[in-house]
Every structure is written in structure tokens, then in C-alpha cells.
Amino acid sequence: MQDVDYARKRARLVALLCQAAELEHALCCQYLYVGFSLKQDPDHEYDGPSPEQFEYLRRWKRSLLMIARQEMVHLATVCNMLSALGEAPHFVRPDFPISGTQFPAGIAIDLVPFCISFLDNAILLEAPRDPADKHEISDLYAEVEDLVKELGEKNPNALLIGPVTAQVDNSSCLPSYPDTERSNRRPMWNMQLKKIRSLEQALTAIQQVRQEAEGASRSVPPVEGHYQILLGMKAEYQDMLAKDPKFEPSRPVVTNPWCNQDRELSPSALGRTILEHPCSEEAAGTFNLGYEIMLRMLIMFFTQNPLTRPGFESLRDVTFLPFMSLIIRPLGEFLTWMPAFPQGRATAGAPFRCPRQVHQLPHADAAWRVLGAQLGELRDRTQALSMLPDMPVWLAPRLQMLAENAWRMHHNFYEYLRVG
């Protein structure tokens, strides 16, 4: 006879993991957006900071991008956990702005430029857990850990039933590293992703997420966790403002940008800024296309099976690895230079729209054709973007390089599948 209590608790665990995946996904996008907003180029910044201030800005951006990478690893860890349970990876999430009703603690998540209010919200989300205080984000992972331990000890054969081959680790993401065993034993680029084969490994993975970010113990806080990094960043920012009240660390990017072409998908959403300048609207639409392609590839990357395995190397080696650094990051940064409206100083930003159609493509041949067609569209749109007449002249060469990256990925994707 089926254990009803066990089944209910297992369903609760899966629901909590899906919520955790959405939270980590949203935080990753937020940290990227804030990092993209920081001034970095002395030759083209309005009200440019001093050389000393630029050094702080570069260090803050490096830290924010590192935190974003770790949030991405936390998302991957949660997806590994779901796969270990025999469930599907979870990459959908609410679009921005995300209200305080979506996640525990009642904290809204917005795409905003670097500012004190962002730091305050982020510090609250990343704060270590104090048993004397209710901190619901921490409690989410605490409950996940308790359920994994309880269910695993009660019936381990009924809990971790998914194939290990459907999970990823450091060597999956970094296959060219010469010592794959070493790459799995230690963090690389501040990333540590491991496959989950046992109850002990599942609990270790959850502890890693909690120690690096949400849910650490206040009695033994991590030395270099997100909370400490953000506290230090806020202290430095306040000190610099005390010395120079006019100091502006970020470009005047808008909050929660949204493409005009996407208004019909969610016309009544409050808190969004509709981009009205033709250049920024097209660039944001192109970014959303690239982001959708990346999410599709991630789902296939985390759903290895006989249908997807023949093209797995193509996703990993040719497209997946360079996509974030050669498409998502540069286009997200370029958007913060582009005007949001026909008049005024406000600049645009990456919308990070999560489309409804992001799910597993179940038919292998059709899946490769869908991805190939979207990569072709991305190639063509990035090429056209670099030639728009209203585009800032000094951005054109950088956009042309972006177009060349998109062309190369599309070409290599088909070449790899043809040879393989």
C-alpha cells in the first residue's frame, strides 16, 4: 500500500525546489542587470567618475557578476536535485517586476540600476538565518534540507530515482579543462557544481547553496558569502557618497524595461518601463530572443536522454558555453548605453523576458531545427542591429563583433551536428 504521508511530503519537496529554482533564476538576472548598469568606460560616461571611483566600480561589477554566476550554479544545483528525484528541470519564472507575493519574505525583485535600495533588498534576501527571527527565504532551504533528510532516511530507494546521466557537474560545463577530476573537486571561476548520487551528496549540495547565499547559519556565517560581499559593497558606497554626494555609480538605466512589441503579452503589468526608442526596442527584442534560445538550450542540457544526447556536445561545446559571455552579457551591457526614449537621458536595459513557450522540445530532429532557425534569426537580427541609423556611432563596431559571434555560433551549431 502506498505511503500517503511520504507521497505528500515528496510532492511538497518538489514544489519547494521549483520555487527555489524560480528564486535563484530571478536573482541571477537581477544581479546581472545591476552589474551591467555600472559605469565602466571613462571615454563615454556622462558625468564620469574619478579614476579612484572607477576602480571601485570595476571591483563591484566583478563581485556582482561572480554572485550572478553562483546564483546560476544554485539554479543548476536545484535542477540537479529535481533530476535526482526523477522530475524535470525548472527554468520558468515570473517576469519582472516580481511582486512580494511570489516568494517567501514578501520581498519584490525588480530590475534596477545599482543603488542603495537594491543593496538593502539584496542584503535582506541574502541574510544568514537567525532561529530567533522569522526569515522565510532561509526557511525555504531549511525545509528542503529537512525533507530530503527525512524522506531519504525513510526510503532512499524511493527518493533518488532519477538517472545521474541527466545531471551536470563542473566537468560537464567545462569539458576542455585538462583535469576533469580536479575540476569536479574544487571551485572553478567561483563555481562548484556536482552530481547528486546519494542522500549525503544531496544534503551537501543544499548546504553549499545555504552557505554561499540564502539560508546560511547566523551562528557560523560564511566568510565570503553573498551577504558579507554586499555589506562591504554598501559600506564602501556610503563612504564614497559621504566624500562626493554627486557620485553616480550607474548609468541612468530604467527600471524593469519591457519591449513595446511584447505589450500584448502582458499589457496591464504595473512597474514596467516600455522602451520607446527604435534602437533600444529592437536591441531588447534581440536580447529576449537570445535569452529564449539560451533557456531552451539549458533545458535540453539538463534533460539528457536518448532524444537529446546525439546533440549534447553541440549544446555544450559549440553553443551553450560561449552564449552567455558572447551574446547575453555584451548585448545586456550595450542596452545600458542605448536611449530608452526619443528624448531624455534615460537608457535602456535587458528585459530578461521569460517566454511561455520555454519548455522541453520533445522531438529531437524538430528540436535541432527549431534551435537552428532561432540561431539564424539571432544572426540576422544582430547584423541588422549594428547597421541601424540611430545607433550610437561608437557602439557600431562592438555590435558588429556581436553579429560575428552570432554568425559563428549558428554556423558551428550546424557544422557540429553534420559531422556528429
NORHUDA-V532426 format. One line per field, one symbol per residue. burial: + if it has 9 or more other ideal C-beta (glycine too) atoms within 8 Angstrom, else -. A space follows every 50 residues. Layout:
burial=???
This chain:
burial=-----++-++-+++-++++++++++++++++++++++++-----+---+- --++-+++-++-+++++++++++++++++++++++---+++-+-++++-- --+-+-+-++++++---++++++++++++-----+++++++++++-++++ ++--++--++-+-+-++++++++++-+--+--++---+--++++++--+- ++++++++++-+++++----++--+++++++-++-+++-++-----+-++ ++++++++++-++-----+--++-+++-++++++++++++++++++++++ ++++---+--++++++++++++++-++++++++++++++++----+++++ ++++---+--+--+--++-+++-++++++-++++++-+--+---++-+++ +++-+++-++-+++-++---
